[in-house]
């Protein structure tokens, strides 16, 4: 009820008071949203900085550690990944998170001198190790080294026939963005091969494998490389990584088609293969189907 044109208990300017309250609310909401965005970005940046630090420390002994910790199996895994890529002579290949160039050299041998390989990694120390491997390999194919962010590839659209990412997907702060960037630079119909750690299938082997990962590997990292943290991150990241079937579903949801995977060594690792959709071929196939129906 109005009294002398005023609402009891309110100031003389109710509209101004409500406006001030609304302004405060909007300010608080905007500040909260900005804070959450900054917190999210800070978490991603911190993750990237930690990964960069780990790989900078272990770069010089990365291949040696891979050999002894996998009992030499990583060479077999790399060759299975290259076989899945189906690289032909003269093709252009992108090796994302290429590190010390194990996959790049094999890809260069498959592509031949008519082809080329781009090794893309964000750690300068790993790239230097990759260049040393390239010189030792004496391959006649070209390997170009690029230091950059896998979430924002410095490459144009539809440039590569095939792309590889070996033991690097789980290290990305945004796996979906990384895969979508790779798809952007792939030609229509181009292949993506992801070689990554997975989870053993045998129930009796899982606890043995987990004990090895969380005790032997960090101890070896501390003793040989001088970094227990880097080799404790490895089993933690593996344990948090999706199972092979789940990763396959994720890759499909991110835009890959014809996705399949092969388990290696009872599921310790897995190779996922998929391709970028070729809309021109899809249109042609649809047209041929309609023509066949018309003739029938």
CORKANOR-V741809 format. One record per pair of residues at least 6 apart in sequence whose C-alpha atoms are under 6 Angstrom apart, sorted by the first residue. I is the first residue (numbers start at 0). GAP is how many residues later the second one is. Records with the same first field share a line. If there is no record, write none. Layout:
I->GAP ; GAP
This chain:
43->129
53->176
55->69
58->66 ; 67
84->108
86->23
87->23
88->22 ; 23
89->21 ; 24 ; 25
90->20 ; 24 ; 70
91->23 ; 24 ; 25 ; 68 ; 69
92->24 ; 67 ; 69 ; 70
93->23 ; 24 ; 69
94->24 ; 25 ; 68 ; 69 ; 70
95->24 ; 69
96->23 ; 24 ; 71
97->21 ; 22 ; 23
98->22 ; 27 ; 28
99->26 ; 29 ; 30
100->29
107->9 ; 33
111->29
112->27 ; 28
115->26
116->26
117->25 ; 26 ; 27
118->26
119->26 ; 27
120->26 ; 27
121->25 ; 26 ; 27
150->26 ; 27
156->27 ; 28
157->27 ; 28 ; 29
158->26 ; 27 ; 28
159->26 ; 27
160->26 ; 29
161->28 ; 29 ; 30
162->29
163->28 ; 29
164->29
165->28 ; 29
166->28 ; 29
187->88 ; 89 ; 90
188->86 ; 87 ; 88 ; 89
189->85 ; 86
190->83 ; 84
191->81 ; 82 ; 83
192->79 ; 80
193->77 ; 78
194->75 ; 76
195->73 ; 74
196->71 ; 72
197->45 ; 69 ; 70 ; 71
198->68 ; 69
199->6 ; 66 ; 67 ; 68
200->65 ; 66
212->22
217->10 ; 13 ; 14
220->6 ; 7 ; 10
221->6
255->18 ; 19 ; 20
256->17 ; 18
257->16
258->14 ; 15
259->12 ; 13
260->10 ; 11
261->8 ; 9
262->7
263->6
